[in-house]
Each structure stands twice: as C-alpha cells, then as structure tokens.
C-alpha cells in the first residue's frame, strides 16, 4: 500500500496548515477499517505520535491537543491533519502511518517549517 503525504511547507508561528495522506489504491472497505496515524519527527529527535484515527475515534498527543485535528474522507480515501496555532516546536517531518490486519505502512513524509 502506497501512502502519499503532502501539504507541508513554511508557515509563521500561529498559522495553519493541512496535511493530506492519500491511499488511492486501497480498497474502500479496507480504508474504513484501517487505523491511520500521523507522526512528527523534529530534527535530531525520534518520531512522536501526534494523532490517531481508528474505529471512528480520534486520539491526540498532549503537545497537539486542541490545536490539531485528524479526519478522514472515505470517498477520497484520504486522511487529513489540520494543524492550527502552529508553534516553532511543531517544525519537522510529518509521516502518515497505516496499520491493519497484515498491514503496516509508512508514507514518505512531508516537511513542515514553522518560523518565529
């Protein structure tokens, strides 16, 4: 399964970005049952889980609660991460991850840079 992540870029602190992770070749029924996650990797740090969408529920890391929202569009087979009130510490590469029965796939990442 190929995950196509996009939407990163340069934004000022306090601004917003929306990341997208599409899986155009995934069967729709599989998409419905797949857990999607967004991870953040700051320069020199390990990947950190920031948001999860699974079984109709969403979960967030403490550092992004109230600022980030994960959502999915089943028709487009795309998962989004809406990032608001961005902080300089949100800078880094964001990775989309999909997991389900027999599946554990990572996207290539999209770079987000938040300037002060």
N, C-alpha and C positions, 0 to 999 in steps of 0.2 A: 504494500500500500504506500503510495507516494503522497506526502503531505507538503502542500505548497504554502509557505508562510510569506506574508507581505504586510506592508503598511508602516514599517519603521521609517525613521527619519530624524531630522533635527527639529527640536521644539524648545521654546523657552520654558523655564520653570513656571508652573501654574497653568500651562497649556494642556492640550488634549491630543491624543492620537487613538486611532482604532486599528488594531492588528487583525489580520484575517488568516485563517488556516483552512484551505480547501482540500477536499479529497474527492476529486471529480470521478475517479474510477471505482470508488467504493459503492457497493450495492446499498441502496437506501435503507433496507431493513437492517443491514449491518451498522450503518451510520447511527440509527436510532439507539442501538444497544451498546455503542462504543463509549467508553469514558475518554473524554478529552481533557487535557491539562495544558496549562501554559507555565513555562519555567522561565526564570530570569537568571542570567549569568552576568554578574558585574565583572569588569576586568580584574583578573587575578583571583577571582572567587569561584566557588563551586556553584553549580546550578541550584536554584532555590525554587520550590514550588510556590506559585503565586495564586493560581486559580484552577478549579476543577469543575467540570460539568459531567454529572453522572446520574442516571435514573431520575431525571427531572429536577435534580437538586444541584445547587452550586455551593462551593466552598472556597474560602479565600485565606491567604496568608495574612498574618497580623499586620504586616507592613503595608498592605494594599487595601485592607477593609475600608469600605466607604468611599474609595476612590476608583477602584477597578470593577468592571462588570464583565463576566463571561456569559456569552449567549451563543445559540446555535440557530442556523436557518436550515431546516431539514430539506427544503426544496432545492436550495443551492448547495447542500452538503458542505456547508462552511461553518466554522466556529470563529467567533469574534472575541476580542478582548478590548473593551472600551476602557481607555486609561484617561482619567481626568485628574486635575490638580497635580500634575506631574512634578516630581522633585528631582533634584540633581542625582540623588542616590538611586533613582529608577533607571539611570543610564546603564546600558548593557545590551547583550543579545538576548532576544526572547525566542524561545523554542516551543513549538507545538508538539505534543506527545499524544499518541492514541494507543489505548490498550483495551483489549477484549479477549475473548476466547481465541487462543492461538495467535494473538497479535500484540506486538509491542514495537511501535514505530515512532521515529523522530523526524521532524522536519528539519530543514537546513538552517533555520534561524533567521531572524530579521533584527537589524541593529537599530536601537533607539538611543539617541543622544539628547539629554536634557541640559540646556545651558542655563547658567545663573543670570 
